[in-house]
Each structure stands twice: as C-alpha cells, then as structure tokens.
Amino acid sequence: MDGALTGLAARTGETGAGRQAASLAAFFEPATIAVVGATDQPGKLGTTVMRALIEGPYAGRVVPVNPRRDVLFGLDVAAGLADIQGNVDLVFVCVGDAAVPDVLRACADRRVAAVVVLNATLGPAEETGALLDTLRAAGTRVIGPNCMGVYSSNSGVSWTPRAAFDKDGGLGLVSHSGGMAQDLLLSASARGLGVSVAASLGNCCDVDEVDVVEYLTEDERTGAIGMYLEGTSRGPALLAAIASASATKPVVCMKGGRDSAAAEAVATHTGRIAGDYRVWEGLLRQAGAYFVNSPEELLDCLALVGSEFVDGPLCFVGNGGGASVLLSDLAAAGRLPLARLADDLIARLEGAVGVPSSRGGAIWDIPLNFLLANDGDGASLLAGELSRDAGVGRLVLHLNLTSFANQDNAEDEVRKLVRRLREATRTGNRVLVLRTDGSAPVNALRAIAIEEAGEEGDLPCFNSIESLMQALTTVARHRSVRAGEGADVGP
C-alpha cells in the first residue's frame, strides 16, 4: 500500500502531508457574512447568494457590499469591506475576475477568517502565488475559486435559495464540482436525507478535500460523509484522512474521470489531476471508503449505512406483479439472501390477507385494491408481522405510485398508506421504495410519501428497486472485504 500511495502522490504533485487543516468553523458557523458583489439583478451570482442568505433560516448579520448601491433587499449596503463595522467572519466573493485580487487583499487586511470565491479564477496567474501567501499570513482560509460555496443546516448558511434545512440531518457532503454539489444537496433533501454540512470546493486553491474531511470527522452533527472527487494534490493525506474518518463514521466516495476522455474533462473542469480510476478505487476501498459509481448510488449507500437496514435475509412487500421476478433476479445477481418463513406463518398470513406469497414467503405481490382496502388494514397487518418475524432480517416495502395516480383522493390514500406501513413496522429493519413514471402528478405523490415516511421515525426512501439492490450489493461487498472474506458478493 505504501508503494501505491507513493505512486499516486508522485502523479498528483504531492508536496508533503504535514500541512494541517486550520479551523473551518467560520465557513459553516459565521456570525457575520459579507457578500462582495451583492446585487438584485436576476441571474447574477450576487443575487443568488443574497437570496439564499436572507430567504433562508440564517439568523446572523448579512452585509451586502456594492459601491454603486445604498440598499439591497432592505439592507444597508457597504461600499467596501473596510466600511463594515465589527468583525466579518465569512465573505462570499461574487465580482468579476479582474476585481478578485483586490477583494482578497481587503479580506487579508481585515483578517477575515473564511472566504468563498465563486469566480472562475483568482485573477492573473502571475499574482496568485503572492496573493495566497498574503492570505495565509493573515490566517484567511479560501474555498474556490470556481465553486458554489458552503452549506450548513445548523447555521442556515447556503449558496442556493432552493436548499432545505434539517437540523437533525447527519450527512456531510464534499464535492469538487459545484454542479454535483448542488445536485447532491437538493436530491438528498428531496429524498428526506438531511444534510449537516456541504462544501463545493472547485479548484482548491487553499481549502481542499483533506481539510473538509478532517473537519467533518470531528463534526458531531455529521454521522456519514459523501464525497465526489475529481483528483487530489495530496494523495497520502487524503487517504489518511478517509481512513481516520471511516474509523468512526461511514465514508462513501464517487470518483470522476473513469477513462482518458473523462480525465481530460476533469482537468478542464476544476484543474484536478484525475489519476488512474482503478488505482483510485483500490486505494479508497483500502482506506475504508465505500466506493460507488453514480450520484444516486452515493445517496443510496449513505441512506443505508446510516440505518439499521444492513444485514439479514430480505423480504419484499408491494404492488406490481413484475416486481417479484425482478427482485428475485437482482437478489440472485447480488448474492443477497432471501428470507425463508416458517410454513405455518406463511399459511396464516396468506389466509389472513387472501394474497399468496412466493419464494418461501420472501416475496408478496399485493394488488393495489388490497393495499388500500379498509384504510390499509391488511397491508399494515402483513408488513407488521413480517417486520417482527425472526426469519426476516430486512423488509422492503415498495409502492408503484403510478398505480395510485388514478385513484380518487390519491394524495390522501398515499399519505394514509405510508403512515400505516410506517407505524406497523417500527423496527428499524425496513425501507420504502417509491417507484414513479417521472410525471409531475406522480412525483407529487412521491413527495407526499417521503414527507410521511419521515414523520416520527426513520423510514429511508429509495427511487427504484434496482438502485436499492445495487446499493445493498455495494454495502455487502464492502463489509465482506473489510472483514477479510474477499469480494464474494455481487458480480
């Protein structure tokens, strides 16, 4: 492993692992934020950041900075950073590239603790080195350039007004790509997965993925870490940080730049050196990270590793006849065990609900009219019995929401059924798969189901049976390897 690490370091320009991350608290828990380049013009970065701060739950002081305006969004505007009274903890830089160096020098003069540069560059390349030296001497940490910024559910800081805030959220997200950070943040919220902290790092002129992983490792609110990486300039330090983090909380990684064309795109995107994809995969796994191949799989694995739904034989209950064949095939492909219920229990449940099972009681295809009958009495009885049976390690509840769309009072029916299933299966060993056809009405039903699933308990939600089974296979393979049993799970 040491040789592999040295090789990765040589290819990625490692200059030593002795650099320690300074406190990043000012990025995520600032008392005063200045937005340089603040405006109210539609489509401008300064407008988006201002809206995110004043429309969200952030309760600290926000100071717009623009020499050509007196008032913005009802707030007094400062002409420059030097004109702001009191401390400034965090500065968002939303000006043109040519103006960035002067703004950063002003941040150093004020000894601002944290700066986010959303612009594509720090200004002329020949000035960058001296500029960064000035900032370091002042104790100023910088995220960016070419990034989206930072998010904290606790403080209410965000780069987007579309963000949701769940103070109980425990997912920490780190991304080199701003677009990927946005997708992961919003997708996690849409699925009911609360995010504690998110950082879009861009070109990593100062703060990098190592620093943020170290911060999240110590952050008590963060229970699991998700990462989208495009490269690194500190290979051994990154792997050491992930190994340290994974000793106390799960780390799930996705790597961009799988082939030579993708690696070239990475270098163009954020200036990172991608390195060999297979080397990355092997080293990240050795460091203790779960390794995934898509944003959806990343969120799926984060949902699983933070729950009790990780071990034991599987049992499936839901509507849609084709699902049983698909489930059987996917379980076999992933070498995931199916539950085998006692014959007398199968007979009793089949008699009680009037619906036959298959695969030894592991798969129950339930017609929609039965799911909804008597306010879901039969469905909740079946799910409850299965969730408590010693032979069922994990119960998958799956609903084809497209079938619900033509029902009278479809929204009420979905809300009522999910509530009954959640209340009947309060054992921690169940998840809910919500299948849709992508249409707006059905997606609206999905949002209602996710909201109800998150009430008074933790019922993790997934987008499809296929994605759930892939995530289960990934988690099982990871645990098998970590236990020294070899990768004897899945293809």
C-alpha positions in Angstrom: 0.0 0.0 0.0 2.8 2.4 0.8 4.2 2.0 -2.7 0.8 2.6 -4.3 0.3 5.7 -2.2 3.8 7.0 -3.2 2.9 6.4 -6.8 -0.4 8.3 -6.5 1.4 11.1 -4.7 4.0 11.4 -7.5 1.4 11.5 -10.2 -0.7 14.1 -8.4 2.0 16.5 -7.2 2.0 15.7 -3.5 4.3 18.1 -1.7 4.0 16.6 1.8 1.4 15.5 4.2 2.4 17.7 7.1 0.1 20.6 6.3 -2.7 20.6 8.9 -6.2 21.9 8.3 -6.9 25.1 10.3 -10.4 25.5 11.8 -13.1 25.8 9.1 -15.7 26.7 11.6 -16.1 30.2 10.1 -17.3 28.8 6.8 -20.1 26.9 8.5 -21.0 28.8 11.6 -20.4 32.5 10.8 -21.9 35.3 12.9 -21.4 37.9 10.1 -21.4 37.4 6.4 -20.4 39.9 3.7 -21.4 39.4 0.1 -19.0 41.4 -2.1 -20.7 42.0 -5.5 -24.1 41.8 -4.0 -26.9 42.8 -6.3 -30.6 42.3 -7.1 -30.1 41.7 -10.8 -31.7 38.4 -11.9 -29.2 35.7 -12.9 -26.2 37.2 -11.1 -24.2 35.3 -8.5 -24.5 38.1 -6.0 -28.3 38.0 -6.3 -28.4 34.2 -5.8 -26.2 34.3 -2.7 -28.1 37.2 -1.2 -31.4 35.4 -1.7 -30.0 32.2 -0.2 -29.0 34.1 3.0 -31.9 36.4 3.6 -34.7 33.9 2.5 -33.3 31.0 4.4 -33.0 30.5 8.2 -29.7 32.2 8.6 -30.0 34.4 11.7 -26.7 36.2 11.7 -25.8 39.5 10.1 -25.6 39.8 6.3 -23.8 42.8 4.8 -24.2 43.4 1.1 -21.1 45.1 -0.4 -21.5 47.2 -3.6 -20.1 50.7 -4.1 -23.0 51.6 -6.5 -25.9 50.8 -4.3 -27.2 52.1 -0.9 -29.9 49.5 -0.1 -30.3 45.9 -1.3 -33.1 43.5 -0.1 -33.9 46.0 2.6 -30.4 46.0 4.0 -27.9 48.9 4.1 -25.0 48.4 1.7 -21.3 48.9 2.4 -19.2 50.4 -0.3 -16.3 48.1 0.6 -15.1 45.6 3.2 -13.2 48.4 5.1 -16.5 50.2 5.6 -18.1 47.4 7.6 -18.3 47.9 11.4 -17.3 44.9 13.6 -16.0 41.5 12.7 -16.6 39.8 9.4 -16.4 36.0 9.6 -17.2 34.9 6.1 -17.0 36.7 2.7 -18.7 35.5 -0.5 -16.8 36.9 -3.5 -19.2 37.5 -6.4 -17.3 40.1 -8.5 -15.6 39.8 -11.9 -12.3 38.0 -12.2 -10.3 41.2 -12.6 -11.6 42.6 -9.2 -11.0 39.4 -7.2 -7.3 40.1 -6.2 -8.2 43.5 -4.6 -11.1 41.9 -2.8 -8.9 39.1 -1.4 -6.3 41.6 -0.3 -9.0 43.6 1.5 -10.1 40.3 3.2 -6.5 39.8 4.4 -6.3 43.3 5.6 -9.4 42.7 7.8 -8.1 39.2 8.8 -11.4 37.7 7.6 -11.4 34.0 8.7 -13.1 32.5 5.7 -13.6 33.5 2.1 -15.5 31.7 -0.7 -14.6 32.7 -4.3 -17.3 31.8 -6.7 -15.5 33.2 -9.7 -13.6 31.0 -12.2 -10.2 32.3 -11.2 -8.3 34.3 -8.5 -7.2 36.8 -11.2 -4.0 36.9 -13.2 -2.0 33.7 -12.8 1.2 35.5 -12.1 -0.3 37.2 -9.0 -1.8 34.1 -7.5 1.1 32.8 -5.5 1.9 36.1 -3.7 -1.8 36.6 -3.1 -2.2 33.2 -1.4 0.9 33.9 0.7 -0.7 37.1 1.9 -4.0 35.4 2.8 -2.2 32.6 4.7 -0.1 35.1 6.6 -3.4 36.8 7.7 -4.9 33.5 8.7 -7.6 33.7 6.0 -8.8 30.4 4.5 -10.2 30.3 1.0 -12.6 27.9 -0.7 -12.6 28.0 -4.5 -12.3 29.5 -7.0 -14.8 28.1 -9.4 -17.2 26.7 -6.8 -20.7 27.1 -5.4 -19.8 27.6 -1.8 -20.8 26.2 1.6 -24.0 25.0 3.3 -24.8 24.3 7.0 -28.2 23.2 8.2 -27.3 24.3 11.7 -26.4 27.9 10.9 -28.6 28.3 7.8 -25.7 29.3 5.5 -26.3 28.2 1.9 -25.3 29.1 -1.7 -28.8 28.4 -3.0 -32.2 29.6 -2.0 -33.6 26.2 -3.0 -31.9 24.4 -0.1 -33.9 22.7 2.6 -32.7 22.8 6.2 -33.0 19.8 8.6 -31.1 20.5 11.8 -31.2 16.7 12.6 -29.6 16.0 9.2 -26.4 13.9 9.5 -24.9 13.7 6.0 -21.7 15.7 5.2 -21.1 16.3 1.5 -17.8 17.2 -0.2 -17.6 17.9 -3.9 -15.0 19.3 -6.3 -17.8 20.0 -8.7 -20.3 22.8 -8.0 -23.0 21.3 -10.1 -22.6 17.9 -8.4 -22.7 19.5 -5.0 -25.9 21.2 -5.9 -27.4 18.0 -7.3 -26.4 16.0 -4.2 -27.7 18.6 -1.8 -31.1 19.1 -3.4 -31.5 15.4 -4.2 -30.7 14.4 -0.6 -33.3 16.9 0.7 -35.9 15.6 -1.8 -35.4 12.1 -0.5 -35.7 13.1 3.1 -32.0 12.7 3.7 -30.9 15.5 6.0 -27.6 17.2 5.2 -25.5 18.6 8.1 -22.7 20.3 6.1 -21.9 20.6 2.3 -18.9 22.1 0.6 -18.3 22.8 -3.1 -14.5 23.1 -3.4 -13.9 24.0 -7.0 -10.2 24.4 -7.8 -9.0 24.1 -4.2 -6.5 27.0 -4.2 -6.4 26.6 -0.4 -9.0 24.6 1.4 -9.2 21.1 -0.1 -10.9 17.8 0.3 -8.5 16.7 3.0 -9.3 19.7 5.1 -13.0 19.2 4.9 -12.9 15.5 5.6 -10.9 16.3 8.7 -13.4 18.9 9.7 -16.4 16.5 9.1 -14.6 13.8 11.1 -14.7 16.0 14.2 -18.1 17.4 13.5 -20.5 15.8 15.9 -23.6 16.6 13.8 -22.2 14.6 10.8 -22.8 10.9 11.0 -21.7 9.9 7.5 -19.6 11.5 4.7 -20.3 11.5 1.0 -17.6 12.6 -1.5 -17.4 13.4 -5.2 -13.7 13.6 -6.1 -12.0 14.6 -9.3 -8.4 14.3 -8.2 -6.1 15.4 -5.4 -2.8 17.1 -4.9 -2.3 15.3 -1.5 -2.8 11.6 -2.1 -1.5 10.1 1.1 -3.0 12.8 3.2 -6.4 12.3 1.6 -6.3 8.5 2.2 -5.1 9.0 5.8 -8.0 11.4 6.4 -10.5 9.0 4.9 -9.1 6.1 7.0 -9.4 8.2 10.1 -12.9 9.3 9.3 -14.1 5.8 8.4 -13.0 4.5 11.8 -15.8 6.5 13.4 -18.4 7.2 10.6 -19.1 5.8 7.1 -17.4 7.4 4.1 -18.9 6.9 0.6 -16.8 8.1 -2.4 -17.6 8.6 -6.0 -14.7 9.3 -8.4 -15.0 11.3 -11.7 -12.6 10.7 -14.6 -13.1 7.0 -15.3 -11.4 6.9 -18.8 -8.9 9.2 -20.6 -11.6 11.4 -22.0 -13.3 11.8 -18.7 -9.9 12.5 -17.0 -9.3 15.2 -19.6 -12.7 16.7 -18.8 -11.8 16.7 -15.1 -8.6 18.6 -15.8 -10.6 21.2 -17.8 -13.4 21.4 -15.2 -11.5 22.0 -12.0 -7.9 21.7 -12.9 -7.5 18.5 -10.9 -5.2 15.7 -12.0 -7.5 12.7 -12.1 -5.1 9.7 -11.9 -5.9 6.1 -12.8 -9.5 5.2 -11.9 -8.8 1.7 -10.8 -5.9 2.9 -8.6 -8.3 5.3 -7.0 -10.9 2.7 -6.5 -8.5 0.3 -4.8 -6.9 2.8 -2.6 -10.1 4.4 -1.5 -11.5 0.9 -0.6 -8.3 0.1 1.3 -8.7 3.4 3.2 -12.1 2.2 4.4 -14.4 4.1 2.0 -17.5 2.6 0.2 -16.8 3.1 -3.5 -19.8 3.9 -5.8 -20.3 4.8 -9.5 -23.2 7.3 -9.6 -24.7 10.1 -7.6 -27.8 8.1 -6.9 -25.8 5.1 -5.6 -23.8 7.5 -3.4 -27.1 8.8 -1.8 -28.5 5.2 -1.6 -25.4 4.0 0.2 -25.4 7.0 2.6 -29.1 6.2 3.4 -28.2 2.5 4.1 -25.0 2.9 6.1 -26.7 5.4 8.4 -29.6 3.0 9.2 -30.1 -0.4 10.7 -31.0 -1.9 7.3 -27.7 -3.6 6.5 -27.8 -7.2 7.5 -30.1 -10.3 7.2 -32.4 -12.1 4.8 -34.6 -9.9 2.6 -38.4 -9.9 2.3 -40.4 -7.8 -0.1 -44.0 -6.4 0.1 -45.5 -4.2 -2.6 -47.7 -3.8 -5.7 -46.7 -4.6 -9.2 -46.6 -8.2 -10.5 -43.4 -7.8 -12.5 -41.6 -6.7 -9.4 -41.3 -10.2 -7.9 -39.4 -11.5 -10.9 -37.1 -8.5 -10.9 -36.5 -8.8 -7.2 -35.6 -12.5 -7.4 -33.2 -11.8 -10.3 -31.5 -8.9 -8.6 -31.1 -10.7 -5.3 -29.5 -13.7 -7.0 -27.2 -11.4 -9.0 -26.1 -9.6 -5.8 -25.9 -12.9 -3.8 -28.2 -11.3 -1.3 -30.1 -13.9 0.8 -33.9 -14.0 0.8 -35.9 -14.8 3.9 -37.4 -18.2 4.3 -40.5 -18.1 6.5 -42.0 -20.9 8.5 -44.7 -22.8 6.7 -47.3 -22.2 9.4 -46.6 -18.5 9.3 -46.9 -18.4 5.5 -50.2 -20.2 5.7 -51.5 -18.0 8.4 -50.6 -14.7 6.6 -51.9 -15.9 3.3 -55.2 -16.9 4.9 -55.4 -13.6 6.8 -54.7 -11.3 3.8 -56.0 -13.5 1.0 -52.9 -13.0 -1.1 -50.4 -15.7 -2.0 -46.6 -15.3 -1.5 -43.7 -16.7 -3.5 -40.1 -17.8 -2.8 -40.8 -19.2 0.6 -42.7 -16.2 1.9 -39.9 -13.8 0.8 -42.0 -12.0 -1.9 -45.5 -10.7 -1.6 -47.2 -9.1 -4.6 -50.1 -7.1 -3.4 -52.8 -5.8 -5.7 -53.5 -2.1 -5.3 -57.1 -2.6 -4.2 -55.9 -4.8 -1.4 -53.3 -2.3 -0.3 -55.9 0.4 0.0 -58.7 -1.7 1.4 -60.0 -0.8 4.9 -57.6 2.1 5.1 -54.7 -0.2 4.7 -55.6 -2.6 7.5 -54.5 -5.8 5.6 -51.3 -4.3 4.3 -50.2 -2.9 7.7 -51.0 -6.3 9.3 -48.9 -8.2 6.8 -46.0 -5.7 6.9 -46.0 -5.6 10.7 -46.0 -9.4 11.1 -43.1 -9.7 8.6 -41.0 -6.9 10.1 -41.2 -8.7 13.5 -40.5 -12.2 12.3 -37.1 -13.6 13.3 -36.6 -15.0 9.8 -36.8 -11.6 8.2 -33.7 -9.5 8.6 -34.7 -6.7 6.2 -38.2 -5.8 4.9 -38.5 -3.9 1.6 -41.8 -2.1 1.2 -42.3 -1.0 -2.4 -45.0 1.1 -4.0 -45.6 1.7 -7.7 -47.0 5.2 -7.3 -48.1 5.4 -10.9 -50.9 2.9 -10.0 -52.1 5.4 -7.3 -52.4 8.4 -9.6 -55.9 7.4 -11.0 -57.4 6.9 -7.6 -59.8 9.3 -6.1 -58.1 11.3 -3.4 -54.8 9.8 -4.4 -52.8 12.2 -2.2 -54.8 11.2 0.9 -54.5 7.5 0.0 -50.8 7.6 -0.3 -50.3 9.6 2.9 -52.6 7.2 4.8 -51.0 4.0 3.5 -47.4 5.2 4.1 -48.4 6.2 7.6 -50.0 2.8 8.4 -46.9 1.0 7.0 -44.5 3.2 9.0 -46.4 2.7 12.2 -46.8 -1.0 11.7 -43.1 -1.6 11.1 -41.3 0.5 13.7 -38.4 -1.9 14.0 -35.6 -0.2 12.0 -35.2 -3.1 9.6 -37.4 -1.7 6.8 -37.1 0.7 3.8 -39.6 2.1 1.4 -39.1 2.1 -2.4 -41.2 4.7 -4.3 -41.4 3.9 -8.0 -42.6 6.6 -10.4 -43.1 7.2 -14.1 -41.4 10.7 -13.8 -44.7 12.6 -14.4 -45.4 15.7 -12.3 -48.6 14.2 -10.7 -46.8 11.0 -9.7 -43.7 12.9 -8.5 -46.0 14.9 -6.3 -47.3 11.7 -4.7 -43.7 10.7 -4.2 -43.0 13.9 -2.3 -46.0 13.3 0.0 -44.9 9.7 0.6 -41.3 10.9 1.6 -42.7 13.5 3.9 -45.0 11.0 5.6 -42.2 8.4 5.8 -40.0 10.9 7.7 -42.6 11.6 10.4 -41.9 10.3 13.9 -39.3 7.8 12.8 -36.8 6.9 10.2 -38.2 5.1 7.1 -35.5 5.5 4.4 -36.8 6.0 0.9 -35.3 4.9 -2.4 -36.1 5.7 -6.0 -36.2 2.2 -7.5 -35.8 -1.5 -6.7 -32.8 -1.6 -9.0 -30.9 1.2 -7.2 -31.7 -0.2 -3.7 -30.4 -3.6 -4.7 -27.3 -2.2 -6.2 -26.6 -0.2 -3.0 -27.3 -3.3 -0.9 -24.8 -5.2 -3.0 -22.2 -2.4 -2.7 -22.6 -2.3 1.1 -22.4 -6.1 1.4 -19.3 -6.3 -0.8 -17.6 -3.5 1.2 -18.3 -5.3 4.5 -17.1 -8.6 3.1 -13.8 -7.1 2.0 -13.3 -5.2 5.3 -14.0 -8.5 7.2 -11.2 -10.2 5.2 -13.6 -12.5 3.4 -12.8 -11.2 -0.1 -15.2 -9.7 -2.6 -17.6 -12.6 -2.6 -20.7 -10.6 -3.2 -22.1 -9.5 -6.5 -20.7 -9.7 -10.0 
